[in-house]
Amino acid sequence: MITHLYKGHYVRKRFGQHFLHDQYVIDSIINAINPKNDEIIIEIGPGLGALTKKIGKLLNHLSVIEIDHDLSLRLKNNSSLHKKLCIFQQDVLTFDFSWFSNQKKQLLRVFGNPPYNISTPLIFHLFHHINSIHDIHLMLQEEVVDRLLANPGSKSYSRLSVVAQYYCKISQILTVSSQSFIPQPNVRSKLVRLIPITQTKESLHYVHFLSFVTKEAFSQRRKKIRNSLSHLFPSEILLKMNICPNLRAENITISQYHQLANWLSRNLNIPKHSLRK
């Protein structure tokens, strides 16, 4: 669906396009990333190149993932970028970051201003490739960042909070007004940094179980886990782990979810596609 014309490009709502134009915010993001020439840096959703052009000046090589054919073509034809830019025209949720890291023989630095309608699926997709990533800088809607940083017992505490905080050190860098984008989104945005803290051979396998148990728990977040998780954990198993069966999903700590996932990884064989849902 086409609704708006900006710099000669028809904004496509189905791709969730909002273009960053605030130079202060652009410079702040680049300062936060602090890119170095010997690093492998990949941008998600470069759009019209507001960040791409400035970061491109600092690097010899830059890779970008852009689903929109028209925007990919504009970037390809940009005279200041075309010799140093590698463009992957595809849905970022299908991009194999592990493959790319293996090709480059180096951990990746990932950044971008992705469509807000894929924020949560994107973060989980990146966790599948956590062993291939050095750090992540993303512009996300305020609500998602609040969930990333939420503590047990808060309204924002969710499956995303648990998995993200288990795998990454998370910090909020910048709050951004909707006026910094064209067209303006209906929400405020925040720049967030995620630095992986769990990089082991087991971590890619383990995220499957942690994601599964949190998905099951938070799908009925107000129910006591003796009911919502009874198909996975009998009350006596919970008690052996010193986890009260009367707790609700929103009151279980990250370390307790880690215990639950650990038990599942030793005792159950859950199909890997469960994590993708």
C-alpha positions as CSV (number, residue, x, y, z in Angstrom):
1,M,0.0,0.0,0.0
2,I,1.5,3.4,-1.0
3,T,0.6,6.4,1.1
4,H,3.3,9.0,1.1
5,L,6.0,10.3,-1.2
6,Y,9.4,11.2,0.4
7,K,12.5,12.1,-1.6
8,G,11.1,10.5,-4.7
9,H,10.2,7.3,-3.0
10,Y,6.7,6.0,-2.4
11,V,6.5,4.9,1.2
12,R,5.2,1.4,1.6
13,K,3.2,0.7,4.7
14,R,3.5,-3.1,4.2
15,F,7.2,-2.7,4.8
16,G,6.7,-0.5,7.9
17,Q,8.8,2.3,6.4
18,H,9.6,5.4,8.5
19,F,12.7,7.3,7.3
20,L,15.0,8.8,9.9
21,H,15.9,12.4,8.9
22,D,17.0,14.1,12.2
23,Q,20.8,14.8,11.8
24,Y,21.3,15.0,15.5
25,V,19.8,11.5,16.0
26,I,21.8,10.1,13.0
27,D,25.1,11.4,14.4
28,S,24.2,10.1,17.9
29,I,23.6,6.6,16.5
30,I,26.9,6.6,14.6
31,N,28.7,7.8,17.7
32,A,27.1,5.0,19.7
33,I,28.1,2.4,17.2
34,N,31.6,3.9,16.8
35,P,32.4,1.8,13.7
36,K,36.0,0.8,12.8
37,N,37.3,0.0,9.4
38,D,38.5,-3.5,10.2
39,E,35.0,-4.6,11.5
40,I,32.3,-6.5,9.7
41,I,29.3,-4.2,9.9
42,I,25.8,-5.0,8.6
43,E,22.8,-2.7,8.5
44,I,19.2,-3.8,8.7
45,G,16.7,-1.7,6.7
46,P,19.0,1.1,5.3
47,G,16.0,2.7,3.6
48,L,17.1,5.9,1.8
49,G,20.6,5.7,3.3
50,A,20.5,8.3,6.1
51,L,22.7,6.2,8.3
52,T,24.3,4.2,5.4
53,K,25.9,7.2,3.7
54,K,27.5,8.6,6.8
55,I,28.8,5.3,8.1
56,G,29.9,4.4,4.6
57,K,32.3,7.4,4.7
58,L,34.0,5.8,7.6
59,L,34.4,2.3,6.2
60,N,35.8,0.5,3.1
61,H,33.1,-2.1,3.2
62,L,29.5,-2.1,4.5
63,S,26.8,-4.7,4.0
64,V,23.1,-3.9,4.1
65,I,19.8,-5.9,4.1
66,E,16.9,-4.2,2.3
67,I,13.7,-5.9,1.3
68,D,12.4,-3.1,-0.9
69,H,13.6,-3.4,-4.5
70,D,13.3,0.3,-5.3
71,L,15.4,1.3,-2.2
72,S,18.0,-1.4,-3.0
73,L,18.3,0.0,-6.5
74,R,18.8,3.5,-5.2
75,L,21.6,2.4,-2.9
76,K,23.2,0.4,-5.7
77,N,23.2,3.5,-7.9
78,N,24.6,5.8,-5.2
79,S,27.9,7.0,-6.5
80,S,29.5,7.5,-3.1
81,L,28.5,4.0,-1.9
82,H,28.4,1.5,-4.8
83,K,32.1,0.5,-4.6
84,K,32.0,-0.3,-0.9
85,L,28.4,-1.5,-0.5
86,C,27.2,-5.2,-0.5
87,I,23.4,-5.3,-0.8
88,F,21.3,-8.3,0.2
89,Q,17.8,-7.7,-1.1
90,Q,15.7,-9.9,1.1
91,D,13.6,-10.2,4.2
92,V,16.0,-9.9,7.2
93,L,14.1,-12.7,8.9
94,T,15.4,-15.1,6.3
95,F,19.0,-13.8,6.4
96,D,21.6,-16.2,7.8
97,F,23.9,-14.1,10.0
98,S,25.9,-17.2,11.0
99,W,26.7,-18.0,7.4
100,F,27.7,-14.4,6.8
101,S,30.0,-14.4,9.8
102,N,31.5,-17.7,8.7
103,Q,32.2,-16.2,5.3
104,K,33.9,-13.2,6.8
105,K,35.6,-15.2,9.6
106,Q,34.7,-12.6,12.1
107,L,31.9,-11.6,14.5
108,L,29.3,-9.2,13.1
109,R,28.3,-5.8,14.3
110,V,24.6,-5.4,13.5
111,F,22.7,-2.1,13.5
112,G,19.6,-0.6,11.9
113,N,16.2,1.0,12.0
114,P,14.1,-2.1,11.2
115,P,10.3,-2.0,10.6
116,Y,8.6,-1.8,13.9
117,N,6.2,-4.6,13.0
118,I,9.0,-7.1,13.0
119,S,10.9,-5.9,16.0
120,T,10.3,-9.0,18.3
121,P,10.6,-11.6,15.6
122,L,13.9,-9.9,14.4
123,I,15.4,-10.0,17.9
124,F,14.6,-13.7,18.3
125,H,16.0,-14.3,14.9
126,L,19.2,-12.6,15.9
127,F,19.4,-14.7,19.0
128,H,19.5,-17.8,16.8
129,H,22.8,-16.4,15.5
130,I,24.1,-15.0,18.8
131,N,27.4,-16.8,18.5
132,S,28.1,-14.9,15.3
133,I,27.4,-11.4,16.6
134,H,29.7,-9.0,18.5
135,D,27.0,-6.4,19.2
136,I,23.6,-5.0,18.1
137,H,22.3,-1.5,17.9
138,L,18.6,-1.1,16.9
139,M,16.1,1.7,16.8
140,L,12.9,0.2,18.3
141,Q,9.6,1.4,19.4
142,E,9.6,2.5,23.1
143,E,7.3,-0.4,24.2
144,V,9.7,-3.1,22.9
145,V,12.7,-1.5,24.6
146,D,10.7,-1.3,27.8
147,R,10.0,-5.0,27.5
148,L,13.7,-5.8,26.8
149,L,14.7,-4.0,30.0
150,A,11.7,-5.1,32.2
151,N,12.1,-6.8,35.6
152,P,9.9,-9.6,37.0
153,G,6.6,-8.3,38.4
154,S,6.3,-5.4,36.0
155,K,3.6,-5.0,33.3
156,S,6.3,-5.0,30.6
157,Y,8.0,-8.2,31.8
158,S,7.6,-10.8,29.0
159,R,9.1,-13.7,27.1
160,L,11.3,-11.1,25.3
161,S,12.6,-9.7,28.6
162,V,13.7,-13.2,29.8
163,V,15.4,-14.4,26.7
164,A,17.1,-11.0,25.9
165,Q,18.5,-10.5,29.4
166,Y,19.7,-14.1,29.5
167,Y,21.7,-13.7,26.3
168,C,22.7,-10.0,26.3
169,K,23.7,-7.0,28.3
170,I,21.2,-4.4,27.3
171,S,21.4,-0.7,27.6
172,Q,19.2,2.1,26.4
173,I,21.2,4.8,24.5
174,L,18.8,7.4,23.2
175,T,15.1,8.3,23.2
176,V,13.9,9.6,19.8
177,S,10.7,11.6,19.1
178,S,8.3,10.6,16.3
179,Q,9.2,13.9,14.6
180,S,12.6,12.5,13.7
181,F,11.0,10.3,11.1
182,I,9.0,10.8,7.9
183,P,6.3,9.7,7.9
184,Q,5.9,10.1,11.7
185,P,5.2,6.8,13.6
186,N,2.5,6.9,16.3
187,V,5.0,6.0,19.0
188,R,8.3,7.2,20.5
189,S,11.4,5.3,19.6
190,K,14.6,4.3,21.5
191,L,18.0,3.3,20.4
192,V,19.1,0.2,22.3
193,R,22.4,-1.7,22.5
194,L,22.6,-5.5,23.0
195,I,26.0,-7.1,23.7
196,P,25.9,-10.9,23.8
197,I,27.2,-12.3,27.1
198,T,26.5,-16.0,26.3
199,Q,28.7,-17.4,23.5
200,T,29.1,-21.1,23.8
201,K,28.6,-24.1,21.6
202,E,25.5,-24.9,23.7
203,S,23.9,-21.5,23.5
204,L,22.3,-21.9,20.1
205,H,20.7,-25.2,21.2
206,Y,19.7,-23.8,24.5
207,V,17.8,-20.7,23.2
208,H,15.4,-23.2,21.7
209,F,14.4,-24.5,25.2
210,L,14.4,-21.1,26.9
211,S,12.2,-19.6,24.2
212,F,9.9,-22.6,24.3
213,V,9.3,-22.5,28.1
214,T,8.8,-18.7,28.1
215,K,6.4,-18.9,25.2
216,E,4.3,-21.5,27.0
217,A,4.4,-19.5,30.3
218,F,3.6,-16.1,28.9
219,S,0.8,-17.3,26.7
220,Q,-1.2,-17.5,29.9
221,R,0.8,-15.0,32.0
222,R,-1.9,-14.5,34.7
223,K,-2.4,-18.2,35.3
224,K,-0.4,-20.0,38.0
225,I,2.3,-22.1,36.5
226,R,1.0,-25.2,38.2
227,N,-1.8,-24.8,35.6
228,S,-0.1,-23.1,32.6
229,L,3.0,-25.3,32.7
230,S,1.4,-28.5,34.1
231,H,1.9,-30.3,30.7
232,L,5.7,-29.7,31.1
233,F,6.4,-29.6,34.8
234,P,4.6,-31.6,37.5
235,S,4.3,-29.6,40.7
236,E,6.8,-32.0,42.4
237,I,9.4,-31.1,39.8
238,L,8.9,-27.4,40.3
239,L,9.2,-27.8,44.1
240,K,12.5,-29.8,43.6
241,M,13.8,-26.7,41.8
242,N,12.6,-24.4,44.6
243,I,10.1,-22.8,42.3
244,C,6.7,-22.2,43.8
245,P,3.9,-23.7,41.7
246,N,1.6,-20.8,42.7
247,L,3.8,-18.3,40.9
248,R,2.6,-16.6,37.7
249,A,4.7,-16.2,34.5
250,E,5.3,-12.5,35.3
251,N,6.7,-13.3,38.7
252,I,9.3,-15.9,37.7
253,T,12.9,-14.6,37.6
254,I,15.3,-15.1,34.7
255,S,17.4,-17.5,36.7
256,Q,14.3,-19.6,37.5
257,Y,13.4,-19.7,33.8
258,H,16.9,-20.8,33.2
259,Q,16.3,-23.7,35.6
260,L,13.1,-24.6,33.8
261,A,14.8,-24.5,30.4
262,N,17.7,-26.5,31.7
263,W,15.4,-29.2,33.0
264,L,13.6,-29.3,29.6
265,S,16.9,-29.6,27.7
266,R,17.8,-32.7,29.7
267,N,14.4,-34.3,29.8
268,L,12.4,-33.4,26.7
269,N,12.9,-33.5,22.9
270,I,11.0,-30.4,21.6
271,P,10.9,-29.8,17.8
272,K,13.2,-26.9,16.8
273,H,10.4,-25.2,14.9
274,S,8.6,-24.4,18.2
275,L,11.1,-21.5,18.6
276,R,10.1,-20.0,15.3
277,K,6.5,-19.6,16.2
